[in-house]
Amino acid sequence: MQLLVDRITSDAKHLGNGILKVDSFMNHQIDPILMEGIGKEFASHFKNVNPTKILTAETSGIAPAVAAGMFLKVPVIFARKHQPITMAKEPFREISVSPTHGNKVELVVSTEYLLANDRVLIIDDFLASAKTIKALMQLIEQSKAKLVGIGAVIEKGYSNGRELLQSVSVPIISLATVERCEGDNVIVKSSK
């Protein structure tokens, strides 16, 4: 997706240790035109798997997941990091380690919204260590729903996340892959 590649090339910052800052267009400030393009692109890749729900993690995955949900015309569920008092008493729970924060995070989804007959598409902002995606997969497994695809806006090709997902028999699509960082330069290519 060329629009995404251009934004990463011009605006992403390498902070060291493999951490990319994309706050100016995706994680803190959100570019709605870019998100619309991301939603359309994900919809074109995943329409044939017929998802009934999209699952993501709070908070950075919400914008691309909602954009995809708009074009696929399916609801979006986001795994929360804290259980509100309004949530069903016994939600699905899974622990993940945040690559950005370096701490354990509990992901919580209400049993009201993730159902055994759902066909679930995971959409997240990054595919790097795959720890968040694997935690989302565990939530789907707990619910007895069916995983039908995994989408990431940006894949860190220099991380081992895709390798950790090789045993998964669903389409895994990244819209752009960061191959490497050379000082301040982020080397990126469009993905399929």
N, CA, C and O of each residue as an XYZ file, in Angstrom:
768
protein
N       0.849     -1.173      0.000
C       0.000      0.000      0.000
C       0.903      1.247      0.000
O       1.507      1.590      1.016
N       0.977      1.898     -1.131
C       1.951      2.964     -1.324
C       1.742      4.161     -0.396
O       2.715      4.740      0.086
N       0.493      4.537     -0.142
C       0.233      5.663      0.765
C       0.822      5.391      2.144
O       1.402      6.285      2.760
N       0.676      4.180      2.623
C       1.237      3.800      3.918
C       2.760      3.795      3.877
O       3.402      4.310      4.793
N       3.343      3.224      2.836
C       4.795      3.206      2.689
C       5.342      4.630      2.704
O       6.349      4.905      3.356
N       4.677      5.533      1.985
C       5.127      6.925      1.939
C       5.086      7.573      3.326
O       6.007      8.298      3.704
N       4.020      7.310      4.078
C       3.914      7.895      5.428
C       4.969      7.333      6.368
O       5.543      8.069      7.171
N       5.225      6.043      6.273
C       6.262      5.455      7.125
C       7.617      6.051      6.769
O       8.384      6.441      7.649
N       7.903      6.119      5.480
C       9.190      6.646      5.021
C       9.394      8.094      5.452
O      10.492      8.473      5.860
N       8.342      8.901      5.361
C       8.497     10.330      5.671
C       8.333     10.646      7.154
O       8.965     11.581      7.646
N       7.494      9.887      7.892
C       7.134     10.308      9.249
C       7.532      9.355     10.370
O       7.609      9.784     11.522
N       7.787      8.085     10.084
C       8.144      7.146     11.157
C       9.541      7.461     11.681
O      10.423      7.877     10.930
N       9.720      7.261     12.956
C      11.013      7.500     13.600
C      11.488      6.203     14.243
O      10.720      5.516     14.917
N      12.759      5.876     14.028
C      13.353      4.715     14.685
C      13.933      5.193     16.010
O      14.813      6.053     16.039
N      13.435      4.634     17.101
C      13.871      5.056     18.432
C      14.957      4.157     19.005
O      15.379      4.344     20.146
N      15.408      3.193     18.230
C      16.400      2.225     18.709
C      15.718      0.973     19.214
O      14.520      0.967     19.496
N      16.503     -0.093     19.325
C      16.002     -1.389     19.806
C      14.775     -1.878     19.032
O      13.931     -2.576     19.594
N      14.669     -1.524     17.759
C      13.569     -2.003     16.934
C      12.251     -1.288     17.133
O      11.253     -1.668     16.521
N      12.215     -0.256     17.978
C      10.974      0.461     18.261
C      10.767      1.548     17.203
O      11.640      2.383     16.969
N       9.581      1.516     16.564
C       9.210      2.529     15.581
C       8.147      3.436     16.164
O       7.167      2.972     16.749
N       8.345      4.712     16.002
C       7.355      5.696     16.439
C       6.550      6.117     15.218
O       7.080      6.711     14.279
N       5.258      5.800     15.247
C       4.343      6.182     14.165
C       3.203      7.018     14.747
O       2.084      7.016     14.234
N       3.509      7.721     15.813
C       2.516      8.514     16.546
C       1.865      9.602     15.709
O       0.720      9.975     15.963
N       2.575     10.114     14.718
C       2.046     11.254     13.974
C       0.931     10.883     13.002
O       0.232     11.763     12.501
N       0.756      9.583     12.729
C      -0.302      9.204     11.789
C      -1.119      7.990     12.206
O      -2.152      7.711     11.598
N      -0.670      7.243     13.256
C      -1.407      6.019     13.553
C      -1.621      5.734     15.038
O      -2.664      5.187     15.393
N      -0.697      6.074     15.908
C      -0.817      5.636     17.292
C      -1.214      6.704     18.295
O      -1.674      6.371     19.387
N      -1.056      7.941     17.969
C      -1.449      9.018     18.887
C      -2.342     10.003     18.146
O      -3.456     10.312     18.568
N      -1.820     10.476     17.040
C      -2.611     11.274     16.102
C      -2.942     10.340     14.943
O      -2.054      9.680     14.404
N      -4.208     10.282     14.562
C      -4.638      9.336     13.529
C      -5.022     10.087     12.263
O      -5.818     11.026     12.296
N      -4.443      9.659     11.145
C      -4.766     10.228      9.847
C      -5.980      9.478      9.294
O      -5.853      8.324      8.888
N      -7.164     10.120      9.272
C      -8.372      9.403      8.842
C      -8.352      8.995      7.367
O      -8.948      7.982      7.002
N      -7.684      9.760      6.529
C      -7.607      9.399      5.106
C      -6.754      8.144      4.945
O      -7.093      7.246      4.174
N      -5.647      8.092      5.681
C      -4.809      6.894      5.659
C      -5.585      5.699      6.212
O      -5.517      4.606      5.648
N      -6.317      5.891      7.301
C      -7.094      4.795      7.888
C      -8.160      4.287      6.920
O      -8.427      3.087      6.854
N      -8.767      5.207      6.169
C      -9.751      4.784      5.168
C      -9.100      3.867      4.140
O      -9.662      2.832      3.779
N      -7.915      4.248      3.669
C      -7.183      3.414      2.710
C      -6.803      2.067      3.301
O      -6.890      1.039      2.630
N      -6.379      2.075      4.564
C      -6.025      0.841      5.263
C      -7.260     -0.064      5.372
O      -7.170     -1.270      5.141
N      -8.398      0.517      5.721
C      -9.635     -0.261      5.816
C     -10.015     -0.901      4.498
O     -10.379     -2.076      4.457
N      -9.933     -0.131      3.413
C     -10.255     -0.660      2.084
C      -9.303     -1.793      1.701
O      -9.714     -2.816      1.153
N      -8.029     -1.583      2.001
C      -7.026     -2.594      1.637
C      -7.255     -3.902      2.394
O      -7.222     -4.981      1.803
N      -7.488     -3.799      3.705
C      -7.773     -5.007      4.478
C      -9.047     -5.684      3.972
O      -9.093     -6.908      3.854
N     -10.074     -4.897      3.675
C     -11.337     -5.471      3.181
C     -11.110     -6.229      1.884
O     -11.686     -7.299      1.688
N     -10.283     -5.694      0.994
C     -10.042     -6.382     -0.284
C      -9.316     -7.714     -0.062
O      -9.552     -8.673     -0.797
N      -8.453     -7.781      0.924
C      -7.708     -9.016      1.204
C      -8.549    -10.062      1.941
O      -8.366    -11.262      1.736
N      -9.479     -9.605      2.805
C     -10.153    -10.533      3.711
C     -11.643    -10.751      3.443
O     -12.288    -11.500      4.178
N     -12.202    -10.124      2.420
C     -13.646    -10.289      2.181
C     -14.015    -11.740      1.913
O     -15.102    -12.177      2.292
N     -13.130    -12.493      1.266
C     -13.451    -13.876      0.899
C     -13.389    -14.857      2.066
O     -13.834    -15.996      1.924
N     -12.847    -14.448      3.219
C     -12.849    -15.349      4.380
C     -14.125    -15.166      5.208
O     -14.341    -15.867      6.197
N     -14.958    -14.221      4.794
C     -16.278    -13.987      5.398
C     -16.252    -13.826      6.917
O     -16.916    -14.579      7.629
N     -15.485    -12.840      7.423
C     -15.482    -12.646      8.872
C     -16.837    -12.127      9.355
O     -17.540    -11.419      8.635
N     -17.182    -12.492     10.581
C     -18.386    -11.941     11.212
C     -18.017    -10.931     12.288
O     -18.861    -10.142     12.715
N     -16.758    -10.948     12.731
C     -16.255     -9.996     13.729
C     -14.786     -9.733     13.448
O     -14.082    -10.553     12.860
N     -14.348     -8.561     13.889
C     -12.925     -8.225     13.892
C     -12.521     -8.066     15.342
O     -13.241     -7.452     16.129
N     -11.360     -8.623     15.703
C     -10.828     -8.510     17.057
C      -9.491     -7.803     17.001
O      -8.655     -8.102     16.148
N      -9.290     -6.857     17.920
C      -8.025     -6.146     18.040
C      -7.727     -5.916     19.511
O      -8.497     -6.322     20.381
N      -6.607     -5.265     19.783
C      -6.221     -4.960     21.153
C      -6.279     -3.453     21.368
O      -5.970     -2.663     20.476
N      -6.678     -3.086     22.558
C      -6.704     -1.684     22.962
C      -5.260     -1.176     23.002
O      -4.410     -1.921     23.489
N      -4.927     -0.038     22.560
C      -5.665      0.991     21.895
C      -5.244      1.184     20.444
O      -6.048      1.597     19.609
N      -4.007      0.891     20.149
C      -3.471      1.226     18.826
C      -4.077      0.418     17.683
O      -4.007      0.846     16.531
N      -4.660     -0.720     17.968
C      -5.276     -1.511     16.914
C      -6.676     -1.064     16.557
O      -7.226     -1.490     15.541
N      -7.263     -0.200     17.392
C      -8.675      0.144     17.192
C      -8.923      0.881     15.882
O      -9.849      0.528     15.151
N      -8.125      1.891     15.567
C      -8.383      2.680     14.348
C      -8.330      1.825     13.085
O      -9.273      1.879     12.295
N      -7.274      1.034     12.849
C      -7.291      0.222     11.628
C      -8.372     -0.855     11.650
O      -8.918     -1.200     10.602
N      -8.687     -1.390     12.825
C      -9.736     -2.411     12.911
C     -11.102     -1.816     12.573
O     -11.882     -2.430     11.846
N     -11.393     -0.630     13.095
C     -12.673      0.022     12.792
C     -12.750      0.360     11.302
O     -13.799      0.199     10.680
N     -11.638      0.827     10.735
C     -11.633      1.136      9.299
C     -11.933     -0.122      8.483
O     -12.716     -0.071      7.535
N     -11.322     -1.237      8.840
C     -11.589     -2.493      8.133
C     -13.033     -2.926      8.358
O     -13.699     -3.383      7.430
N     -13.514     -2.784      9.587
C     -14.889     -3.156      9.908
C     -15.910     -2.370      9.103
O     -16.953     -2.904      8.726
N     -15.610     -1.094      8.838
C     -16.529     -0.275      8.043
C     -16.684     -0.843      6.636
O     -17.793     -0.903      6.106
N     -15.572     -1.260      6.033
C     -15.637     -1.758      4.661
C     -16.103     -3.208      4.590
O     -16.715     -3.616      3.603
N     -15.817     -3.983      5.627
C     -16.300     -5.370      5.659
C     -17.709     -5.470      6.226
O     -18.365     -6.507      6.126
N     -18.166     -4.359      6.831
C     -19.515     -4.274      7.410
C     -19.732     -5.313      8.520
O     -20.749     -6.005      8.568
N     -18.725     -5.393      9.415
C     -18.810     -6.293     10.566
C     -18.415     -5.534     11.830
O     -17.659     -4.565     11.760
N     -18.925     -5.970     12.990
C     -18.571     -5.315     14.251
C     -17.102     -5.539     14.616
O     -16.475     -6.515     14.204
N     -16.586     -4.604     15.398
C     -15.208     -4.662     15.887
C     -15.240     -4.801     17.401
O     -15.926     -4.049     18.092
N     -14.494     -5.766     17.902
C     -14.333     -5.958     19.343
C     -12.894     -5.602     19.671
O     -11.976     -6.029     18.971
N     -12.687     -4.823     20.730
C     -11.308     -4.627     21.152
C     -11.119     -5.218     22.535
O     -11.911     -5.002     23.452
N     -10.028     -5.978     22.647
C      -9.668     -6.565     23.932
C      -9.207     -5.426     24.833
O      -8.284     -4.682     24.501
N      -9.859     -5.308     25.959
C      -9.556     -4.230     26.902
C      -8.419     -4.635     27.821
O      -8.171     -5.818     28.052
N      -7.735     -3.627     28.339
C      -6.625     -3.880     29.261
C      -7.080     -3.871     30.716
O      -6.338     -4.278     31.610
N      -8.280     -3.414     30.941
C      -8.855     -3.396     32.287
C     -10.326     -3.768     32.161
O     -11.002     -3.338     31.226
N     -10.811     -4.548     33.080
C     -12.214     -4.962     33.041
C     -13.086     -3.900     33.694
O     -12.949     -3.645     34.890
N     -13.986     -3.271     32.928
C     -14.899     -2.289     33.524
C     -16.013     -3.006     34.288
O     -16.245     -4.196     34.075
N     -16.684     -2.305     35.155
C     -17.762     -2.911     35.945
C     -18.948     -3.282     35.064
O     -19.791     -4.079     35.477
N     -19.030     -2.729     33.873
C     -20.141     -3.029     32.963
C     -19.952     -4.331     32.193
O     -20.887     -4.800     31.544
N     -18.763     -4.920     32.252
C     -18.469     -6.131     31.477
C     -19.012     -7.366     32.199
O     -19.099     -7.394     33.427
N     -19.375     -8.383     31.416
C     -19.831     -9.666     31.972
C     -18.835    -10.152     33.022
O     -17.631     -9.935     32.893
N     -19.337    -10.798     34.039
C     -18.521    -11.158     35.205
C     -17.357    -12.098     34.908
O     -16.296    -11.964     35.518
N     -17.524    -13.029     34.002
C     -16.462    -13.995     33.701
C     -16.005    -13.843     32.242
O     -16.333    -14.689     31.409
N     -15.259    -12.786     31.923
C     -14.832    -12.573     30.541
C     -13.707    -13.534     30.146
O     -13.135    -14.227     30.988
N     -13.413    -13.557     28.869
C     -12.235    -14.269     28.384
C     -11.029    -13.402     28.748
O     -11.063    -12.182     28.587
N      -9.958    -14.045     29.242
C      -8.753    -13.319     29.669
C      -7.508    -13.985     29.101
O      -7.434    -15.208     28.978
N      -6.538    -13.155     28.760
C      -5.254    -13.668     28.309
C      -4.181    -12.632     28.641
O      -4.439    -11.428     28.636
N      -2.989    -13.116     28.925
C      -1.860    -12.236     29.251
C      -0.974    -12.105     28.024
O      -0.717    -13.081     27.320
N      -0.511    -10.885     27.776
C       0.444    -10.608     26.706
C       1.532     -9.716     27.281
O       1.341     -9.072     28.312
N       2.665     -9.684     26.612
C       3.729     -8.774     27.003
C       3.785     -7.668     25.968
O       3.912     -7.931     24.772
N       3.691     -6.435     26.428
C       3.727     -5.287     25.519
C       5.158     -5.044     25.056
O       6.037     -4.799     25.882
N       5.409     -5.107     23.732
C       6.758     -4.835     23.239
C       7.176     -3.380     23.467
O       8.355     -3.095     23.675
N       6.217     -2.475     23.429
C       6.527     -1.053     23.596
C       6.774     -0.705     25.058
O       7.707      0.030     25.382
N       5.928     -1.239     25.938
C       6.030     -0.903     27.356
C       6.885     -1.896     28.133
O       7.392     -1.566     29.205
N       7.052     -3.110     27.604
C       7.876     -4.104     28.245
C       7.260     -4.751     29.478
O       7.959     -5.423     30.236
N       5.981     -4.561     29.686
C       5.333     -5.155     30.854
C       4.200     -6.084     30.419
O       3.760     -6.062     29.269
N       3.740     -6.903     31.370
C       2.622     -7.802     31.087
C       1.329     -7.013     31.061
O       1.114     -6.101     31.860
N       0.478     -7.384     30.126
C      -0.809     -6.734     29.952
C      -1.873     -7.818     29.903
O      -1.729     -8.807     29.183
N      -2.936     -7.634     30.665
C      -4.053     -8.565     30.579
C      -5.027     -8.050     29.527
O      -5.418     -6.883     29.546
N      -5.413     -8.929     28.613
C      -6.402     -8.583     27.601
C      -7.703     -9.275     27.978
O      -7.722    -10.469     28.278
N      -8.795     -8.509     27.958
C     -10.083     -8.987     28.440
C     -11.150     -8.713     27.380
O     -11.241     -7.606     26.849
N     -11.970     -9.755     27.072
C     -13.066     -9.619     26.125
C     -14.321    -10.214     26.760
O     -14.280    -11.299     27.340
N     -15.408     -9.509     26.647
C     -16.677     -9.976     27.194
C     -17.188    -11.202     26.436
O     -17.094    -11.271     25.210
N     -17.718    -12.147     27.169
C     -18.316    -13.338     26.568
C     -19.587    -12.999     25.794
O     -20.092    -13.829     25.038
N     -20.105    -11.793     25.976
C     -21.314    -11.362     25.253
C     -21.052    -11.111     23.775
O     -21.970    -11.200     22.961
N     -19.813    -10.799     23.421
C     -19.530    -10.327     22.070
C     -18.666    -11.252     21.230
O     -18.665    -11.142     20.004
N     -17.936    -12.155     21.854
C     -17.116    -13.107     21.115
C     -17.763    -14.478     21.298
O     -17.646    -15.102     22.352
N     -18.450    -14.934     20.243
C     -19.315    -16.107     20.344
C     -18.746    -17.300     19.574
O     -17.950    -17.136     18.649
N     -19.165    -18.485     19.968
C     -18.645    -19.716     19.366
C     -18.905    -19.803     17.865
O     -18.130    -20.440     17.152
N     -19.964    -19.186     17.369
C     -20.264    -19.265     15.930
C     -19.631    -18.127     15.127
O     -19.892    -18.008     13.930
N     -18.812    -17.296     15.754
C     -18.160    -16.192     15.041
C     -16.984    -16.672     14.204
O     -16.297    -17.636     14.541
N     -16.779    -15.960     13.099
C     -15.599    -16.113     12.238
C     -14.801    -14.822     12.432
O     -15.217    -13.749     11.994
N     -13.660    -14.944     13.088
C     -12.969    -13.762     13.599
C     -11.710    -13.446     12.800
O     -10.875    -14.312     12.541
N     -11.605    -12.180     12.422
C     -10.432    -11.623     11.765
C      -9.693    -10.772     12.790
O     -10.293     -9.885     13.397
N      -8.412    -11.022     12.991
C      -7.588    -10.192     13.872
C      -6.954     -9.096     13.031
O      -6.369     -9.364     11.982
N      -7.074     -7.859     13.500
C      -6.386     -6.718     12.878
C      -5.604     -6.011     13.979
O      -6.157     -5.713     15.038
N      -4.327     -5.742     13.739
C      -3.522     -5.024     14.727
C      -2.616     -4.037     14.005
O      -2.445     -4.104     12.788
N      -2.041     -3.123     14.774
C      -1.188     -2.106     14.171
C       0.154     -2.685     13.720
O       0.640     -2.350     12.639
N       0.756     -3.550     14.540
C       2.072     -4.104     14.220
C       2.079     -5.620     14.295
O       1.368     -6.222     15.099
N       2.888     -6.221     13.451
C       3.296     -7.612     13.597
C       4.798     -7.555     13.830
O       5.575     -7.315     12.906
N       5.195     -7.778     15.074
C       6.618     -7.757     15.434
C       6.945     -9.056     16.164
O       7.369    -10.028     15.540
N       6.755     -9.078     17.461
C       7.011    -10.299     18.248
C       5.861    -11.286     18.144
O       6.033    -12.462     18.467
N       4.704    -10.841     17.705
C       3.462    -11.627     17.582
C       2.862    -11.979     18.933
O       1.923    -12.772     18.992
N       3.375    -11.415     20.019
C       2.838    -11.744     21.343
C       1.396    -11.276     21.504
O       0.566    -12.011     22.040
N       1.089    -10.076     21.054
C      -0.292     -9.581     21.153
C      -1.208    -10.410     20.265
O      -2.301    -10.793     20.684
N      -0.772    -10.686     19.052
C      -1.599    -11.473     18.133
C      -1.838    -12.871     18.697
O      -2.951    -13.388     18.609
N      -0.814    -13.486     19.272
C      -0.996    -14.814     19.865
C      -1.969    -14.761     21.045
O      -2.755    -15.690     21.232
N      -1.930    -13.692     21.841
C      -2.885    -13.545     22.949
C      -4.307    -13.393     22.405
O      -5.246    -13.960     22.963
N      -4.467    -12.634     21.323
C      -5.788    -12.495     20.701
C      -6.268    -13.845     20.156
O      -7.452    -14.168     20.247
N      -5.365    -14.615     19.601
C      -5.718    -15.954     19.117
C      -6.196    -16.835     20.274
O      -7.134    -17.616     20.114
N      -5.562    -16.713     21.418
C      -5.974    -17.489     22.598
C      -7.370    -17.085     23.058
O      -8.154    -17.934     23.481
N      -7.684    -15.798     22.980
C      -9.038    -15.343     23.330
C     -10.075    -15.963     22.391
O     -11.149    -16.380     22.825
N      -9.742    -16.018     21.108
C     -10.647    -16.636     20.130
C     -10.813    -18.121     20.449
O     -11.922    -18.652     20.400
N      -9.723    -18.778     20.772
C      -9.793    -20.202     21.117
C     -10.655    -20.431     22.357
O     -11.442    -21.377     22.397
N     -10.515    -19.574     23.369
C     -11.335    -19.698     24.572
C     -12.823    -19.599     24.243
O     -13.649    -20.286     24.845
N     -13.150    -18.750     23.298
C     -14.559    -18.535     22.943
C     -15.120    -19.636     22.046
O     -16.331    -19.718     21.846
N     -14.245    -20.478     21.507
C     -14.613    -21.535     20.547
C     -14.969    -20.974     19.165
O     -15.487    -21.695     18.313
N     -14.686    -19.676     18.949
C     -14.910    -19.075     17.634
C     -13.822    -19.563     16.682
O     -12.899    -20.266     17.092
N     -13.937    -19.189     15.420
C     -12.980    -19.628     14.400
C     -12.157    -18.435     13.917
O     -12.715    -17.420     13.501
N     -10.845    -18.555     13.972
C      -9.940    -17.558     13.410
C      -9.925    -17.732     11.899
O      -9.716    -18.839     11.402
N     -10.152    -16.618     11.148
C     -10.179    -16.720      9.686
C      -9.101    -15.887      8.993
O      -8.918    -16.003      7.782
N      -8.383    -15.043      9.753
C      -7.337    -14.239      9.133
C      -6.665    -13.346     10.144
O      -7.203    -13.074     11.217
N      -5.463    -12.887      9.780
C      -4.692    -11.971     10.619
C      -4.168    -10.861      9.726
O      -3.547    -11.125      8.696
N      -4.417     -9.623     10.119
C      -3.915     -8.478      9.372
C      -3.122     -7.551     10.278
O      -3.523     -7.273     11.407
N      -2.004     -7.084      9.774
C      -1.192     -6.102     10.495
C      -0.927     -4.935      9.553
O      -0.635     -5.129      8.373
N      -1.030     -3.736     10.080
C      -0.750     -2.569      9.250
C       0.729     -2.560      8.880
O       1.076     -2.433      7.706
N       1.605     -2.694      9.884
C       3.051     -2.648      9.659
C       3.679     -3.911     10.238
O       3.436     -4.265     11.392
N       4.473     -4.573      9.439
C       5.239     -5.720      9.920
C       6.692     -5.309     10.064
O       7.256     -4.666      9.178
N       7.292     -5.679     11.174
C       8.728     -5.479     11.359
C       9.403     -6.742     10.847
O       9.489     -7.746     11.555
N       9.880     -6.680      9.613
C      10.475     -7.842      8.972
C      11.706     -8.356      9.688
O      12.076     -9.518      9.521
N      12.340     -7.526     10.473
C      13.533     -7.913     11.214
C      13.206     -8.582     12.551
O      14.114     -8.980     13.281
N      11.930     -8.706     12.871
C      11.499     -9.426     14.072
C      11.072    -10.833     13.678
O      10.985    -11.141     12.489
N      10.808    -11.677     14.641
C      10.475    -13.058     14.323
C       8.986    -13.373     14.426
O       8.613    -14.543     14.517
N       8.137    -12.364     14.413
C       6.708    -12.576     14.593
C       6.073    -13.473     13.557
O       5.302    -14.366     13.909
N       6.373    -13.259     12.295
C       5.765    -14.083     11.245
C       6.182    -15.542     11.413
O       5.369    -16.445     11.218
N       7.434    -15.775     11.771
C       7.912    -17.139     11.996
C       7.119    -17.821     13.107
O       6.820    -19.011     13.016
N       6.780    -17.074     14.152
C       6.020    -17.635     15.264
C       4.584    -17.968     14.876
O       3.908    -18.720     15.578
N       4.121    -17.414     13.770
C       2.753    -17.674     13.308
C       2.695    -18.676     12.150
O       1.624    -18.897     11.587
N       3.823    -19.282     11.789
C       3.868    -20.183     10.626
C       2.917    -21.360     10.729
O       2.443    -21.865      9.711
N       2.635    -21.799     11.938
C       1.753    -22.962     12.087
C       0.278    -22.593     11.928
O      -0.583    -23.472     11.909
N      -0.011    -21.306     11.816
C      -1.390    -20.843     11.675
C      -1.812    -21.015     10.217
O      -1.102    -20.586      9.307
N      -2.960    -21.640      9.998
C      -3.384    -21.940      8.629
C      -4.448    -20.967      8.128
O      -5.437    -21.382      7.523
N      -4.247    -19.673      8.379
C      -5.128    -18.632      7.860
C      -4.267    -17.603      7.134
O      -3.058    -17.543      7.363
N      -4.866    -16.792      6.265
C      -4.079    -15.744      5.609
C      -3.531    -14.748      6.637
O      -4.237    -14.325      7.552
N      -2.260    -14.386      6.466
C      -1.616    -13.373      7.300
C      -1.138    -12.286      6.349
O      -0.248    -12.510      5.528
N      -1.739    -11.106      6.470
C      -1.463    -10.004      5.550
C      -0.902     -8.808      6.323
O      -1.480     -8.367      7.316
N       0.225     -8.299      5.852
C       0.776     -7.038      6.347
C       0.744     -6.052      5.190
O       1.072     -6.408      4.057
N       0.354     -4.821      5.469
C       0.226     -3.834      4.390
C       1.554     -3.182      4.036
O       1.721     -2.698      2.917
N       2.496     -3.160      4.964
C       3.839     -2.640      4.700
C       4.803     -3.379      5.614
O       4.466     -3.713      6.749
N       5.998     -3.629      5.113
C       7.022     -4.313      5.905
C       8.242     -3.428      6.031
O       8.822     -2.994      5.036
N       8.625     -3.167      7.276
C       9.872     -2.450      7.541
C      10.970     -3.506      7.529
O      11.012     -4.387      8.387
N      11.852     -3.405      6.549
C      12.912     -4.401      6.402
C      14.038     -4.177      7.392
O      14.581     -5.131      7.949
N      14.396     -2.896      7.617
C      15.482     -2.577      8.538
C      15.484     -1.079      8.798
O      14.836     -0.300      8.098
N      16.214     -0.713      9.799
C      16.417      0.703     10.109
C      17.915      0.976     10.038
O      18.718      0.257     10.634
N      18.277      2.014      9.307
C      19.674      2.413      9.165
C      19.805      3.816      9.736
O      19.552      4.800      9.042
N      20.198      3.906     10.991
C      20.233      5.196     11.674
C      18.827      5.751     11.767
O      17.946      5.123     12.353
N      18.610      6.930     11.190
C      17.285      7.546     11.192
C      16.421      7.101     10.019
O      15.234      7.422      9.971
N      16.996      6.371      9.080
C      16.251      5.942      7.897
C      15.518      4.630      8.154
O      16.093      3.661      8.650
N      14.232      4.626      7.803
C      13.411      3.433      7.918
C      13.212      2.882      6.518
O      12.614      3.539      5.666
N      13.717      1.663      6.276
C      13.645      1.050      4.961
C      12.405      0.162      4.937
O      12.301     -0.802      5.696
N      11.464      0.504      4.052
C      10.143     -0.137      4.061
C       9.728     -0.506      2.652
O      10.123      0.135      1.678
N       8.907     -1.572      2.563
C       8.342     -1.951      1.266
C       6.876     -2.279      1.459
O       6.445     -2.663      2.546
N       6.125     -2.125      0.397
C       4.711     -2.499      0.416
C       4.615     -4.012      0.453
O       5.408     -4.702     -0.187
N       3.658     -4.529      1.191
C       3.499     -5.977      1.328
C       2.211     -6.428      0.675
O       1.351     -5.619      0.327
N       2.097     -7.721      0.517
C       0.860     -8.335      0.024
C       0.374     -9.313      1.036
O      -0.658     -9.953      0.832
